[in-house]
Amino acid sequence: MRALEFEFEELVEGVRLPDEALVRQRISEEVLGRSIFFLSPAVVEEKIRREFLTVKGIKVTKRLPDGLLINVMVRVALAQVRTKEDRLLLVDVEGLLFREASSEKLPIIDLGESFEGSLGEVVGGEEVRAYLETLNVVGEKGLAISSIALKPGMIELKLETGPTALLSVEDPIVGQTELLTQILKRYKVAGQVPKRVDLRFSRPVVRF
């Protein structure tokens, strides 16, 4: 293998992976000089993901006779998790603690004074999972939020120009946020803005 081309995802627009140069170097060490026919992309991906928690996945496309296109998918932080030593670790949608926080302006999840937390650990629990999924889905739908809070059995979501929405941690988050957007559109057409939308029940409760 002699010709390598890399494509790295951006963390956010214009922001690159901090250890991109190191990841490039390690991938190059794994593939350069090897036969394109006997190279195992899965083995390379496993090694890189084990060494770099910031890397979510790698897609290797072979280009004959001796080239590779390497797409590197990176982990995107959704929140910060506080440890008992008052450290803040970045966590992605999978719940993986993958890097020390620096100056990120992200919500902080406090799992209690006894939570030790270490890089490479996956934080569990139904409520934490629902919280992270909500952050991810809200971003995908383009909903502007002023705050999001994890509370017993529910997620409290305050929209910048809309109501406070209450989501159940027991039901699919995607379905609840989709229902929320439909409710907001329906009342917007009618010229009304709800103060609160409670989605924890079989029928949403809308208050003005």
N, C-alpha and C positions, 0 to 999 in steps of 0.2 A: 504494500500500500504506500503510495507516494503523494497523491493529491487529496487533501482534506479541505472541505468547506463546512464552516460552522454557522448555524443560525440559532441564536439565543432569544428566548422570549424576554420581554421587558416586564419588570415587576409592576410598574405603572408606566404611563407614557413618558418616555425620556429617561427612565431610571433602569439601569442595568444591574445584573447580579454582581454583588461585591466581589465574590471570588471567581469571577468568570475566567480570568487568566489562568488560575490554578486548575480549573475544570478542563480548559482547553489542553493544558499541558498533560494532565493525567490521561485524558482520552487519547491524545497523540501517542503517549508512551504505550498504550494498550494496543494500538492498531498499526502504527507505522512499521513497515518492514514485513508485515504478515501478508499471507496470500488472501486475496479478496474472496476466493472460493471456500476457504476453510474458516474464515472469520465468523464468530458467533456473536451477533449483536446483543443477544440476551445476556450473555456472560459479561460483556463489556458494561451493559447497563447496570447489572447487579453490583459489579465492583464499584462503579462511580456513585451509585445511590448509597452504597454502604459507607463510602468515604466522605461524601458531601450531602448532608441532610437537606441542603438548600435545593438540590436537584430532585424534581418530582419524577422525571422520566427522560428517556433518550430514544429517539427514532433514528435508525441508521438506514440510509438508502444507498445501495451499491451502484456505482457508476463505472461500468467497464471501460477500459481494461483494468485500471488501478486507482480508482477514485471513490471517495465516500462523501455523501452529504449527511451531516450530523445535526439533527434538530434537538435542542436541549430545552425541555420544559422545566420551569422553575416553580418553586413553591411561593405562593402569594399569601402574605400575612393578613389575617382577618381581625386578629385581636392580640392582646398581650395577656399573659397569665402570670400572676404574682406568686412567688414562692415564699416559704416561711422566712427565708433570708432576705426578703424584700428585693429579690432579683426579678426582672421582667423578661419573660421569654416569649418570642413570637410563636403563634400557633396558626396553622392553616385549616382549611375546611375539613381535612381528615382528622383533625385533632392532634397532629404531630407537632411537638415542640422542636423547632428546627434551627433557631438562631437566637442569640442574645439581642434584646431590643436596644436601639440606640436613641434616635430622636423621633421615632415614628409616633404620629398622632393617631392612635388607635384605641378603641375601647379596652378597658382592663377587666379581666375576669379574676375575681378573688375566690379561690377555692378553700379558703380557711387557713388558719395559722399553722396547721399541721401539714399542709401540702408542701412536700420537699421539691418536687419537680426537677427534671434533668433533661438535657438535650437528647433527643431520640425517643423520649417517652410519649406515648399517646394518651391524652387525657380522655377519660371516658365519662359515662353518665348520660342519661337521656336528656337532661336539661342543658348540659354543655353542648351536646351534639345539636340540639335544636337551635341553640343560640348561634352557633357557628354557621349552621345552614341558613338561618335567617339573614345573617350578615351577607352571606354569599348571594342569596336569591334577591335580596333588596338591591344589591349592587347591580345585578344582571337586569333587573326590571327598571332601573333608573329612578327609583323612589328616593327623594331627598329626605333624610331623617335628621332630626335634631338630637335624638338620644335613643339608645336601646338598652334595656335593663333586663337582666336575668332574675326572675323572681320564682318562688316556689310554685312549680307546676305550670308556669307560663312565661311568655316573653312580652314585655311592654315596649311597644314601638311608637315613638312620637314623631310624626311627620312635620316637616318644616311649615308646610302650608296646608295642613289638614288635621285630621283627628288623631287621637291616641288610639292605637290598635292593640288589642290583647289577643295573643296567639297561644294555642295550647301546645305544650311540648310533647304531647302524646299522639297528635295527629300530624300527617304529612305537611311540612312547612310550605312546600311548593303550592299545594292546593289551596292553603289558607291565604297566601299572598296573592295568588291569582284571583281568588274570590274578593279580596280586599280591593284590588285594582278595578274589578268590575263594579263593585259597590260605589267606589269613588267616582267612576265615570258616569254611572247612572244618576247620582245626585248632582253631579256637576252640570249635566244637561238640564236638570230641574232648577239649577241656580241655588242649590243648597250645599252647605258644608257641614258634615256631622262633627260633633265634638268627640265622640267615642264610638269605636266599632269593636264589639266583643265577638271574636270568632271561636270561642272555646266550646260553643254549644252546637247542636245539630242545625239550628237556625241562628244566623248572626243577629246580635242585638245591637241596633243602631240608636244612638242618643244624640239629641241636638241641644 
